Amino acid sequence: MNALSGRANGAVSARSLVEAAYGAVRQDILSGDLAPGTKLMVELLKERYNVGAGTLREALIRLVGEALVISEEQRGFRVASISIEDLADLTRNRVFVEAEALRQAIELGDDSWEADIVAAYHHLSKVEERLGATPETQSDDFEYRNRNFHRALIAACPSRWLHHFHGILFQQSERYRRIALTSRPVRRDVHAEHEGLMKAALARDSKLACRLASEHIERTLDVLSKVLAAAAKK
């Protein structure tokens, strides 16, 4: 191996370590293992994730760019807080973006688009059947399949910027969805909501589909408002 290839392999290895650390910390934030507001002390996290300080800092800086971690000048890093105000802001913007992307997708979608929606809905339904008994153990699988279903619905939208903003907003609301999934102060039939969305999209009823999508997104805000209100009374 020459010096150039050695440096190249070293760079790949370093990037792989950063990628692994980023993925592990991100997952722990989204799952709640690293709670909102938690101080992210590099010296402690080094042992938790078995990586060096430099690698960990690079991973945390990436998470700052995704607004999941806050960088505090001279004070290190902290998991971004959550609040009803933040979720309300996310909800308003996600409704706006997703409804428009869905409208365009319904207008332009072809047979392949319809088939992908049906397939994504089928896979999502399988995990939704298991949500009732142990939602906390199904949250990762549900989140993955739920994301794929919502992506399938808007896949035929031609605007890359709408897709970009949708991805950001969907990711930012993931922590809230996970809380709503495992803390249910109100009854909610998520499966029926998704079924209605699918049928409206396939029927090319953009007005109904956009209304159902908006109500579906806003319902998480309603659930979380009740969760936090109940927690405040304890």
Sequence and secondary structure as in RCSB ss.txt:
>XXXX:A:sequence
MNALSGRANGAVSARSLVEAAYGAVRQDILSGDLAPGTKLMVELLKERYNVGAGTLREALIRLVGEALVISEEQR
GFRVASISIEDLADLTRNRVFVEAEALRQAIELGDDSWEADIVAAYHHLSKVEERLGATPETQSDDFEYRNRNFH
RALIAACPSRWLHHFHGILFQQSERYRRIALTSRPVRRDVHAEHEGLMKAALARDSKLACRLASEHIERTLDVLS
KVLAAAAKK
>XXXX:A:secstr
  HHHHHHHHHHHHHHHHHHHHHHHHHHHHHTSS TT EE HHHHHHHHT  HHHHHHHHHHHHHTTSEEEETTT
EEEE    HHHHHHHHHHHHHHHHHHHHHHHHH  HHHHHHHHHHHHHHHHHHTTTTT HHHHHHHHHHHHHHHH
HHHHTT   HHHHHHHHHHHHHTHHHHHHHHH  SS   HHHHHHHHHHHHHTT HHHHHHHHHHHHHHHHHHHH
HHHHHHHH 
